[in-house]
Amino acid sequence: MEAPRKVASDVLAVQLLPLRTDEIVDPAVAAGRTAGTYYADLLRRNGLAPRDGDILVVSSKVTAFHEGCAVRLADVRASWKARVLGRLFRKDPRKLQLIMETGRVAVAIPMCWIFRIPAIRRAMQETSANPEAMRRAFARNNAFVLMVNAHGTYFDDAGIDYSNAPDGVVTILPKDPCATASRIRTQLAQEFGVDAAVIITDTAAKLGRIGSNDVAIGYAGMDPVTRLTFSDDLFGVPRSGGVDVIVDSVAATAGLVMGQTTEMTPGVLVRGVAYEPERAAGGPAGMEAVAYPRRTVWKATVLTVLVTAWFFLANALTLQRWPRRTRA
């Protein structure tokens, strides 16, 4: 028998309860505390007590400070490869060393050249609070963006963050965000006596769109996806959809409250979202539950390129223009 969805019966709508702070968190402030104790204290300071079925959504940046993931660039020894690639791609070789230590680069995006395309430049400048700073960045340290696959998604420069940190310090993503989320969840259970889920978020670019939004990089206490693919729709026909990445939906929604720069809201307590309990061991665990199996992406990419070429060839052989709309 399936376990029931865990959602408080007295909740009639989804609630987003922000966890605000007036304290700027940096490695010095985070020293001696764990992410679990920090967020438990932050909940109390905001007058909030989590309930069974709640989801605590937390920022990867603040979590990283409490997990020892802040790195002083002065302590990084750049390899010869990092120095060569850093010179070619206009990056600090120490930062490039950290990127390569996180994972393999899947795609290198030439933002310095893309930004020169007039239509793209205008669209990006319309979203900028400082277009001149944007122009300088794309000419220098952000000239090339290296996309690295980690934790079930693709991150700009491996998710290494240079902002909102002391000078000379960068933050890297936790090595195992799901384990970190599990420790935070355990702390909540110990201090509040509740069975709540935890999601750790980070910001990722959106393919085909100018901008980004928060995605989950780790979770604990909940099934990250729905498992209804090819279940019957309202007309009794099996549908191909039905695998909703719940952890990403919650992360993106909470990200609207947390913000990405100076909002001073490193967490959100989400109440009213129905979800299934985390599945027992046996299948893919952690973020592998929402990612393509290892060493299969390149195969899927090759097959996609071949079939796309086949489609365009077949399209050309029809000797007709692309059809226009024929109905009113």
Secondary structure as GFF3:
##gff-version 3
##sequence-region A 1 328
A	DSSP	beta_strand	15	19	.	.	.	ID=ss1
A	DSSP	alpha_helix	27	30	.	.	.	ID=ss2
A	DSSP	alpha_helix	35	45	.	.	.	ID=ss3
A	DSSP	beta_strand	55	59	.	.	.	ID=ss4
A	DSSP	alpha_helix	60	66	.	.	.	ID=ss5
A	DSSP	beta_strand	70	72	.	.	.	ID=ss6
A	DSSP	three_ten_helix	73	75	.	.	.	ID=ss7
A	DSSP	alpha_helix	80	88	.	.	.	ID=ss8
A	DSSP	alpha_helix	93	102	.	.	.	ID=ss9
A	DSSP	beta_strand	105	109	.	.	.	ID=ss10
A	DSSP	alpha_helix	111	114	.	.	.	ID=ss11
A	DSSP	alpha_helix	118	125	.	.	.	ID=ss12
A	DSSP	alpha_helix	131	139	.	.	.	ID=ss13
A	DSSP	beta_strand	145	150	.	.	.	ID=ss14
A	DSSP	beta_strand	153	156	.	.	.	ID=ss15
A	DSSP	three_ten_helix	157	159	.	.	.	ID=ss16
A	DSSP	beta_strand	169	171	.	.	.	ID=ss17
A	DSSP	alpha_helix	177	192	.	.	.	ID=ss18
A	DSSP	beta_strand	197	205	.	.	.	ID=ss19
A	DSSP	beta_strand	212	220	.	.	.	ID=ss20
A	DSSP	alpha_helix	246	258	.	.	.	ID=ss21
A	DSSP	beta_strand	267	271	.	.	.	ID=ss22
A	DSSP	three_ten_helix	286	289	.	.	.	ID=ss23
A	DSSP	alpha_helix	297	317	.	.	.	ID=ss24
###
